[in-house]
């Protein structure tokens, strides 16, 4: 049975959509001005990534590796982070923006405002992609490193498998939306560690700060849209949406050891086979279950 939404709730959602759109006009970090990397000092002695975010940072093979090799790995960690960001922006978030712009949900309290929000978010994601490309190439250039050419991210592969298993268009649309909604929530937690680490390379710190500012807003946008459309979903559709959101957690935080296997070969990391073997027994970097539970409670899918 579909739940009816109360008139006062409709007014509240419309006000929320308008507020979020106004925030984009004034506060979207990526919308203000392009980052000028030439104005930042590059310090070769600083790491380009926070070591604690490496899934294997406590393993003996990593801790005993030469300093120069570890430094290269941290530069490639920056590359992996940005490459995965690019794939999330292009393959996960952008298709959902396009879905909602082209065909706003019939149950939305304000389809026009929803389209505006999604168009603004779509522009943000394109600019974030450009920022990630430029920031990665800047580190490659300054470090004199060859590019990492990797595209086999487990999160993207899992999403494609789930979509291939869908039997109806409503399942495909909810799958795309659920994964994007969860990803935009989870990325804010992941970025928090980098934004609070002022000891990493200035450009890396600034880029993650800029990205985090916008993603915190995007998390609100997607949760607001979920709250807006959820009342028009059937019990079956709600259950499906919750299931996919919860599944996204473990895939988002996947160790992506396929990318690291390629990096270890490129930098000739001593003991890499042992490190890779031991990494299979590690838990994920962090399972952000609390954030997703909060999201589900906020949008009305969990008590």
VOGU-3710 file (C-alpha; in Angstrom, 3 decimals, decimal comma):
1> xxxxxxxxxx> 0,000/0,000/0,000  1,290/3,506/-0,853  1,375/6,007/2,002  -0,159/9,425/1,472  1,936/12,432/2,355  0,481/15,136/4,586  0,098/18,699/3,185  2,360/20,194/5,873  5,025/17,625/4,959  4,783/18,700/1,313
11> xxxxxxxxxx> 5,343/22,348/2,288  8,330/21,359/4,440  9,909/19,386/1,589  9,400/22,255/-0,861  11,082/24,637/1,556  13,943/22,163/1,992  14,442/21,825/-1,772  14,490/25,601/-2,139  16,981/25,961/0,712  19,313/23,359/-0,793
21> xxxxxxxxxx> 19,192/25,048/-4,184  19,996/28,428/-2,625  22,920/26,839/-0,774  24,292/25,627/-4,098  24,226/29,150/-5,534  26,147/30,616/-2,613  28,113/27,787/-1,002  29,051/25,146/-3,581  32,828/25,119/-3,203  33,514/23,822/-6,686
31> xxxxxxxxxx> 31,166/26,450/-8,134  33,107/29,415/-6,764  36,403/29,406/-8,645  38,840/26,951/-10,140  41,645/25,796/-7,881  44,964/27,369/-8,805  47,594/24,729/-8,075  50,421/27,110/-8,953  49,603/29,186/-5,866  50,232/26,202/-3,562
41> xxxxxxxxxx> 53,640/25,107/-2,390  54,619/21,549/-3,241  56,670/19,917/-0,504  58,405/16,687/-1,641  58,858/15,669/1,999  55,116/15,578/2,689  52,949/12,536/2,013  50,260/12,849/-0,632  47,778/10,680/1,267  46,858/9,738/4,823
51> xxxxxxxxxx> 48,613/6,453/5,607  45,930/5,314/8,078  43,478/4,957/5,184  45,598/2,241/3,561  43,979/-1,134/4,298  47,383/-2,746/4,881  49,159/0,044/6,789  49,675/-2,104/9,905  51,147/-5,111/8,109  54,833/-5,832/8,644
61> xxxxxxxxxx> 55,672/-5,969/4,925  54,392/-2,414/4,537  56,092/-1,040/7,633  59,437/-2,556/6,584  59,289/-1,235/3,017  61,856/1,433/1,992  60,750/4,998/2,680  61,002/5,970/-0,982  58,757/3,076/-2,032  56,226/3,896/0,644
71> xxxxxxxxxx> 56,197/7,509/-0,515  55,456/6,375/-4,077  52,678/4,128/-2,794  51,088/7,031/-0,936  51,197/9,073/-4,145  49,457/6,209/-5,924  46,967/6,009/-3,035  46,039/9,562/-3,988  45,641/8,373/-7,578  43,479/5,382/-6,578
81> xxxxxxxxxx> 41,261/7,595/-4,426  40,753/10,059/-7,279  40,266/7,360/-9,913  37,578/5,729/-7,797  36,036/9,160/-7,234  35,919/9,708/-10,993  34,187/6,365/-11,530  31,690/7,105/-8,744  30,926/10,536/-10,197  30,628/9,295/-13,790
91> xxxxxxxxxx> 29,120/5,815/-13,384  27,078/6,088/-10,185  25,978/9,653/-9,430  25,673/11,144/-12,922  23,224/8,472/-14,220  20,934/9,126/-11,235  21,026/12,873/-11,833  20,086/12,177/-15,445  17,273/9,821/-14,371  15,715/12,444/-12,110
101> xxxxxxxxxx> 16,211/15,334/-14,545  14,694/13,483/-17,494  11,815/11,824/-15,620  11,152/13,332/-12,171  9,306/10,873/-9,914  5,550/11,279/-10,181  5,287/11,213/-6,385  7,609/14,184/-5,859  6,193/17,152/-3,973  7,835/19,520/-6,460
111> xxxxxxxxxx> 9,203/18,068/-9,684  10,504/21,438/-10,912  12,645/22,060/-7,823  13,842/18,474/-7,867  15,038/18,892/-11,456  16,857/22,101/-10,501  18,609/20,369/-7,611  19,688/17,490/-9,807  20,927/19,791/-12,566  23,025/21,670/-10,003
121> xxxxxxxxxx> 24,369/18,408/-8,573  25,168/17,147/-12,067  27,240/20,268/-12,703  29,047/19,776/-9,387  29,912/16,184/-10,278  31,353/17,210/-13,647  33,529/19,827/-11,924  34,586/17,329/-9,255  35,654/14,970/-12,029  37,741/17,731/-13,590
131> xxxxxxxxxx> 39,226/18,552/-10,173  40,187/14,911/-9,533  41,787/14,567/-12,977  43,830/17,755/-12,554  44,857/17,003/-8,955  46,027/13,492/-9,840  47,982/14,620/-12,880  49,580/17,377/-10,789  50,967/14,802/-8,326  52,112/12,535/-11,167
141> xxxxxxxxxx> 53,982/15,472/-12,681  55,538/16,705/-9,441  56,604/13,187/-8,396  57,707/12,110/-11,869  55,505/9,016/-11,713  53,837/7,145/-14,592  50,049/7,126/-14,588  48,154/4,292/-12,973  45,774/2,925/-15,602  43,161/0,973/-13,681
151> xxxxxxxxxx> 39,424/0,621/-14,191  38,396/-2,641/-12,526  36,915/-1,178/-9,324  34,865/-3,677/-7,333  32,187/-1,118/-6,432  31,483/-0,412/-10,102  31,578/-4,099/-11,066  29,151/-4,966/-8,260  26,765/-2,188/-9,342  26,814/-3,470/-12,920
161> xxxxxxxxxx> 26,079/-7,024/-11,748  23,139/-5,870/-9,611  21,699/-3,865/-12,513  22,097/-6,846/-14,868  20,040/-8,961/-12,449  17,144/-6,476/-12,354  13,968/-7,738/-14,004  12,032/-4,481/-14,164  12,700/-0,807/-14,853  11,573/0,210/-11,327
171> xxxxxxxxxx> 14,265/-2,079/-9,912  16,923/-0,525/-12,148  15,923/3,032/-11,213  15,804/2,255/-7,477  19,119/0,382/-7,693  20,828/3,339/-9,345  19,300/5,748/-6,825  20,057/3,594/-3,750  23,735/3,131/-4,629  24,179/6,835/-5,384
181> xxxxxxxxxx> 22,362/7,868/-2,195  24,514/5,565/-0,057  27,735/6,586/-1,852  27,078/10,298/-1,338  26,578/9,602/2,370  29,618/7,339/2,783  32,065/9,585/0,918  31,624/12,322/3,534  32,937/9,989/6,265  35,865/8,881/4,125
191> xxxxxxxxxx> 36,810/12,455/3,248  36,715/13,528/6,893  40,051/11,850/7,664  41,779/13,628/4,787  40,239/17,031/5,493  41,409/16,895/9,109  44,985/15,961/8,170  46,812/19,243/7,583  50,114/17,351/7,446  49,575/15,971/3,943
201> xxxxxxxxxx> 50,467/17,709/0,686  48,681/21,119/0,542  47,036/20,420/-2,822  45,732/17,065/-1,610  44,388/18,650/1,552  42,702/21,498/-0,342  41,153/19,220/-2,969  39,636/16,909/-0,370  38,368/19,898/1,629  36,687/21,302/-1,472
211> xxxxxxxxxx> 35,241/17,919/-2,352  34,028/17,317/1,211  32,222/20,666/1,427  30,138/19,806/-1,626  29,595/16,157/-0,749  28,168/17,082/2,661  25,587/19,132/0,779  25,024/16,368/-1,784  24,329/13,928/1,038  21,545/16,254/2,187
221> xxxxxxxxxx> 20,254/16,574/-1,371  19,979/12,832/-1,915  18,479/12,129/1,504  15,935/14,923/0,927  14,982/13,460/-2,439  14,644/10,032/-0,838  12,319/11,514/1,787  10,384/13,254/-0,972  9,709/10,159/-3,081  9,584/7,399/-0,493
231> xxxxxxxxxx> 5,944/8,023/0,419  4,920/7,021/-3,110  6,787/3,696/-3,023  5,097/0,399/-2,312  6,201/-1,765/0,625  8,067/-3,991/-1,843  9,878/-1,011/-3,356  10,807/0,388/0,055  12,211/-2,953/1,168  14,227/-3,199/-2,043
241> xxxxxxxxxx> 15,588/0,347/-1,644  16,691/-0,351/1,931  18,341/-3,633/0,917  20,459/-2,021/-1,821  21,474/0,918/0,402  22,684/-1,487/3,097  24,539/-3,646/0,572  26,384/-0,617/-0,792  28,268/-0,100/2,497  30,637/-3,052/2,180
251> xxxxxxxxxx> 31,227/-2,482/-1,539  31,972/1,224/-1,087  34,645/0,453/1,495  36,135/-2,425/-0,509  39,946/-2,605/-0,216  40,291/-2,543/-4,028  43,380/-4,758/-3,827  43,337/-5,217/-7,601  44,483/-1,609/-7,930  47,097/-2,100/-5,233
261> xxxxxxxxxx> 48,444/-5,237/-6,899  49,125/-3,135/-9,990  50,742/-0,362/-7,918  53,021/-2,786/-6,050  54,285/-4,088/-9,388  54,916/-0,552/-10,644  56,934/0,481/-7,560  58,547/-2,945/-6,994  57,426/-3,184/-3,370  59,481/-5,819/-1,472
271> xxxxxxxxxx> 57,328/-8,606/-0,045  54,278/-7,536/-2,030  53,054/-11,121/-2,522  53,016/-11,662/1,252  51,341/-8,303/1,806  48,630/-9,097/-0,755  48,044/-12,529/0,725  47,749/-11,128/4,249  45,451/-8,336/3,046  42,811/-10,929/2,155
281> xxxxxxxxxx> 42,338/-11,533/5,886  41,948/-7,871/6,775  38,613/-6,252/7,448  37,635/-3,284/5,314  39,205/0,104/6,066  36,062/0,926/8,012  32,462/-0,113/7,669  30,409/3,045/7,901  27,301/1,219/9,079  26,340/3,953/11,542
291> xxxxxxxxxx> 26,137/6,554/8,783  23,921/4,376/6,617  21,710/3,461/9,583  21,307/7,180/10,294  20,432/7,758/6,633  17,817/4,981/6,682  16,294/6,333/9,879  16,311/9,891/8,513  14,431/8,975/5,336  11,989/6,708/7,137
301> xxx> 13,201/3,252/6,144  14,356/2,160/9,589  13,161/2,737/13,136
//
